[in-house]
């Protein structure tokens, strides 16, 4: 799951890492609303796919 979250953060929010680095310049980023929307849609799709796989098992 963490790999999927990191991939979404990188692909849609252009974040190098989700680790806290204790630096405002590194830990806080401005994001476009369309980028946030795309990240949320990707996370929803990943959750839906995971639920479908689990139900099929």
Secondary structure in CASP SS format (residue, H / E / C, confidence):
PFRMAT SS
TARGET T0000
AUTHOR 0000-0000-0000
METHOD secondary structure of the structure
MODEL  1
X C 1.00
X H 1.00
X H 1.00
X H 1.00
X H 1.00
X H 1.00
X H 1.00
X H 1.00
X H 1.00
X H 1.00
X H 1.00
X H 1.00
X H 1.00
X C 1.00
X C 1.00
X C 1.00
X C 1.00
X C 1.00
X C 1.00
X C 1.00
X C 1.00
X C 1.00
X C 1.00
X H 1.00
X H 1.00
X H 1.00
X H 1.00
X C 1.00
X C 1.00
X C 1.00
X C 1.00
X C 1.00
X H 1.00
X H 1.00
X H 1.00
X H 1.00
X H 1.00
X H 1.00
X H 1.00
X H 1.00
X H 1.00
X H 1.00
X H 1.00
X H 1.00
X H 1.00
X H 1.00
X H 1.00
X H 1.00
X H 1.00
X H 1.00
X H 1.00
X H 1.00
X H 1.00
X H 1.00
X H 1.00
X H 1.00
X C 1.00
END
